[in-house]
Amino acid sequence: MFRVWAFMGMLGQVPFAILTSKYLNGHFSNMALWVSLIIGQPLAALMYVHDYYVINHLHADVMSTS
């Protein structure tokens, strides 16, 4: 199961790192990058798992009750 938004979210880290180093100074750019890595990638993984669950398990539950 391929989700474009999950792929683009993780691929977007590279331009984000370039933009933060260009517009923010020193510790602020480093902090912004680490916050996006710590929060962004796990959030993308959780959204992927949620979609997988909804497609595979909830659909099966709805089909079994009808």
N, C-alpha and C positions, 0 to 999 in steps of 0.2 A: 504494500500500500504506500504509494508515493503522494506526499502532500507538498505542493509548491510553497506554501507559506512557511512550512518548517524548514525547507531547504533555503529559502530566501532569508529567513531570520538568522540562520547560522552563517550564511554567506555574507550577510550585511555587516558582520563584525569587522571585516577588513576596511570598508569605507568609513565606518564609524570611528575606527581607530585613527585613520588619517584625518578625519574632520576634527576630532577632539584634540589631536596634537597640534592642529593648525590654529584652532580658535580658542583653546584653553591652555593655560600655562602650567607647567610642571606638575605639581601634586594634584591639581584639579583634573587634568586630562588623564592621569594615571588612575585616579579614583573613579572617574566616569567609565573608563574602560573596564576596570575590575568589577564595578557594580553591574555593568551590562553583561559581563561574562558570568558572574555569579547568579544573577537573576534571569537573564535573557535565555540562555541555552537550556537550563532546566525547565523554564516555563514552556519553551517550544517542545521539549520532550514530553512534558505533561499534557500539552494540548494534543500531541500526536497519539499518546496512549488513550486519552479521552475519546478521540475520534475512532480509534480502533475498537474500543469497548462499545461505543454507540452503534457502530456499523455491525459488529459481529455478535454481540451479546444481547443488546436491547432489541435488535431486529428479530433475533431468534425467540426472545420472550414474547414479543407481540405476535409472531406467527404461531407459537404454541398455544396461546390463549384464545385465538380466534378459530 
